[in-house]
Amino acid sequence: MSARSQLVRAERGTAAPERRGTLVALHADGADCTELVSLGSRAAPELDLVAPQAPRARDPFHASDAGLAGYAGFSWFRTDDAGRPEPASFGDSLAQLEALVLELAERGGAPLYLLGRGSGATLALGAAQAFPERLAGVVALDGARPDIPGWSERFPIPPELPVVDHLEGVPPWAQPRTRS
C-alpha cells in the first residue's frame, strides 16, 4: 500500500536497465492479486508487473469454488441479477484503479498497460472508457464491457487505444455496441 493508492498488491520489477513500461494485472472475481502474476510475467517479461487485489472480500458462504474449503477470494464490484456491474461499487474500484495508475505514472512515466480477466477485464475496459489518456493498451480476457446506464454510452473507448478483448461466452447485452 502507499499513501496514494490503498490497494494491496504484488509487484515484480524487471532486470532491464531501463523501464519499458508497467503491466497492471487485474484478477477475476473470487481470486486474489496472485492470479495473473505468472501469466503477466511470461507474457510481458520486459515490463514491470503490478497486480492489485480487489478491495472487497467475498462472502465465504457463497464461494465460487467449493474446492478451496470456503475460500472466496476478492471482488472488484458487485453485480445485479443479470451480471452487470453495480454502479457504486464499480465506480469505487475504478477510482481506486485510477489512483494506482496515477501513482505508477509518477514513478517514471513509462507506458502503462492493463491485463484483466473476468471482472478484472470489465474493470480494465471501464478504465479504457474513463481515463484512456493514461493507458497504452488493454487486454481483456473473458470479461464484458461495463454496461452502466447513463455512463457507458457517454464514454466510448477511443479507437486509437489498442484494446484486445476476448468475448467468447459473454452475454449479448455485454457485447460491444456497433454503430449502424
C-alpha positions as CSV (number, residue, x, y, z in Angstrom):
1,M,0.0,0.0,0.0
2,S,1.0,3.6,-0.4
3,A,-0.3,7.0,0.5
4,R,-1.8,7.4,-2.9
5,S,-3.3,4.0,-3.7
6,Q,-4.7,1.9,-1.0
7,L,-4.9,-1.3,-3.0
8,V,-2.9,-4.2,-1.6
9,R,-0.8,-5.5,-4.5
10,A,2.0,-7.8,-5.6
11,E,4.8,-6.2,-7.6
12,R,7.7,-7.5,-9.7
13,G,10.3,-5.3,-11.3
14,T,12.3,-6.2,-14.4
15,A,16.0,-6.7,-14.5
16,A,16.2,-4.4,-17.6
17,P,18.4,-1.4,-17.3
18,E,15.6,0.9,-18.4
19,R,11.9,0.6,-17.7
20,R,9.9,-0.3,-20.7
21,G,6.5,0.1,-19.1
22,T,4.2,-1.4,-16.5
23,L,1.6,-4.1,-16.8
24,V,-1.2,-3.9,-14.3
25,A,-2.9,-7.3,-13.9
26,L,-6.5,-7.3,-12.6
27,H,-7.8,-10.6,-11.3
28,A,-11.2,-12.2,-11.8
29,D,-14.0,-12.3,-9.2
30,G,-13.2,-14.8,-6.4
31,A,-9.4,-14.7,-7.0
32,D,-6.7,-12.5,-5.5
33,C,-3.7,-10.5,-6.6
34,T,-1.6,-13.6,-7.4
35,E,-3.9,-15.0,-10.1
36,L,-2.3,-13.3,-13.1
37,V,1.3,-12.8,-11.8
38,S,2.7,-15.9,-13.7
39,L,0.8,-15.1,-16.9
40,G,1.8,-11.4,-16.8
41,S,5.4,-12.3,-16.1
42,R,5.6,-14.8,-19.0
43,A,3.6,-12.6,-21.5
44,A,5.5,-9.4,-20.9
45,P,8.9,-10.1,-19.2
46,E,10.2,-6.7,-20.2
47,L,7.6,-4.9,-18.3
48,D,7.3,-4.2,-14.6
49,L,4.3,-6.1,-13.1
50,V,1.8,-4.7,-10.6
51,A,-1.1,-7.0,-9.5
52,P,-3.5,-5.2,-7.2
53,Q,-6.1,-7.1,-5.1
54,A,-9.7,-6.1,-5.4
55,P,-10.9,-4.2,-2.3
56,R,-13.9,-6.4,-1.4
57,A,-13.6,-9.8,0.3
58,R,-16.2,-12.2,-1.0
59,D,-18.6,-14.0,1.3
60,P,-17.0,-17.4,2.1
61,F,-20.5,-18.9,2.5
62,H,-21.1,-18.2,-1.2
63,A,-17.7,-19.1,-2.6
64,S,-17.5,-19.8,-6.3
65,D,-15.0,-22.7,-5.8
66,A,-16.2,-25.1,-3.0
67,G,-12.9,-27.0,-3.5
68,L,-11.0,-24.3,-1.7
69,A,-12.6,-25.0,1.7
70,G,-14.6,-21.9,1.9
71,Y,-12.0,-19.5,0.4
72,A,-14.0,-16.9,-1.5
73,G,-11.3,-14.5,-2.7
74,F,-11.9,-10.9,-3.6
75,S,-14.3,-8.9,-5.8
76,W,-13.9,-5.6,-7.7
77,F,-17.6,-4.8,-7.7
78,R,-21.0,-6.2,-7.0
79,T,-23.3,-7.2,-9.9
80,D,-27.0,-7.2,-10.5
81,D,-29.1,-10.3,-11.2
82,A,-28.1,-10.1,-14.9
83,G,-24.4,-9.9,-14.1
84,R,-24.0,-6.2,-14.9
85,P,-21.7,-4.1,-12.6
86,E,-23.5,-2.2,-9.8
87,P,-22.6,1.4,-10.4
88,A,-21.4,2.5,-6.9
89,S,-19.0,-0.4,-6.3
90,F,-17.8,-0.3,-9.9
91,G,-17.1,3.4,-9.7
92,D,-15.3,2.9,-6.4
93,S,-13.0,0.3,-7.9
94,L,-12.5,2.4,-11.0
95,A,-11.4,5.4,-8.8
96,Q,-9.0,3.2,-6.8
97,L,-7.6,1.8,-10.1
98,E,-7.1,5.4,-11.4
99,A,-5.3,6.3,-8.2
100,L,-3.0,3.4,-8.7
101,V,-2.4,4.4,-12.4
102,L,-1.5,7.9,-11.3
103,E,0.9,6.6,-8.7
104,L,2.6,4.4,-11.2
105,A,2.8,7.2,-13.7
106,E,4.6,9.3,-11.1
107,R,7.3,6.6,-10.9
108,G,8.6,7.4,-14.3
109,G,6.0,7.9,-16.9
110,A,6.7,4.6,-18.8
111,P,3.7,3.2,-20.8
112,L,1.1,1.5,-18.7
113,Y,-0.9,-1.5,-19.9
114,L,-3.9,-3.3,-18.3
115,L,-4.5,-7.0,-18.4
116,G,-7.7,-8.2,-16.9
117,R,-9.6,-11.5,-16.6
118,G,-13.3,-11.8,-15.9
119,S,-14.5,-8.9,-13.7
120,G,-10.9,-7.6,-13.8
121,A,-11.3,-7.4,-17.6
122,T,-14.6,-5.5,-17.2
123,L,-12.8,-3.1,-14.9
124,A,-9.9,-2.7,-17.4
125,L,-12.4,-1.9,-20.2
126,G,-14.1,0.6,-17.9
127,A,-10.7,2.2,-17.3
128,A,-10.3,2.4,-21.1
129,Q,-13.5,4.4,-21.1
130,A,-12.9,6.6,-18.1
131,F,-9.2,7.5,-18.4
132,P,-7.9,6.3,-21.8
133,E,-5.2,9.0,-22.0
134,R,-3.4,7.3,-19.1
135,L,-3.2,3.9,-20.8
136,A,-1.0,2.5,-23.6
137,G,-3.2,-0.6,-24.2
138,V,-5.7,-3.0,-22.7
139,V,-6.1,-6.8,-22.9
140,A,-9.4,-8.2,-21.5
141,L,-9.8,-11.9,-21.1
142,D,-13.3,-13.3,-20.7
143,G,-14.8,-10.0,-19.5
144,A,-17.6,-7.8,-20.8
145,R,-17.5,-4.1,-21.4
146,P,-19.3,-2.4,-18.5
147,D,-23.0,-1.7,-19.1
148,I,-23.9,1.1,-16.8
149,P,-26.9,3.1,-17.9
150,G,-26.1,6.8,-18.5
151,W,-22.3,6.2,-18.3
152,S,-21.3,3.5,-20.7
153,E,-22.8,5.1,-23.8
154,R,-21.3,8.5,-22.9
155,F,-17.7,7.3,-22.7
156,P,-16.8,5.1,-25.6
157,I,-13.3,3.6,-25.8
158,P,-11.3,5.8,-28.2
159,P,-10.4,3.9,-31.4
160,E,-6.7,4.9,-31.1
161,L,-6.3,3.0,-27.8
162,P,-5.2,-0.6,-28.5
163,V,-7.8,-2.9,-26.9
164,V,-7.9,-6.7,-27.3
165,D,-11.0,-8.2,-25.8
166,H,-11.9,-11.9,-25.9
167,L,-15.6,-12.1,-25.8
168,E,-16.3,-15.8,-26.0
169,G,-19.1,-16.7,-23.6
170,V,-20.1,-13.1,-23.0
171,P,-23.8,-12.5,-22.8
172,P,-25.4,-10.5,-25.7
173,W,-26.2,-7.5,-23.5
174,A,-22.5,-7.1,-22.7
175,Q,-21.2,-7.3,-26.3
176,P,-19.7,-4.1,-27.6
177,R,-22.2,-1.8,-29.3
178,T,-21.7,-1.4,-33.0
179,R,-22.8,1.6,-35.0
180,S,-25.2,1.0,-37.8
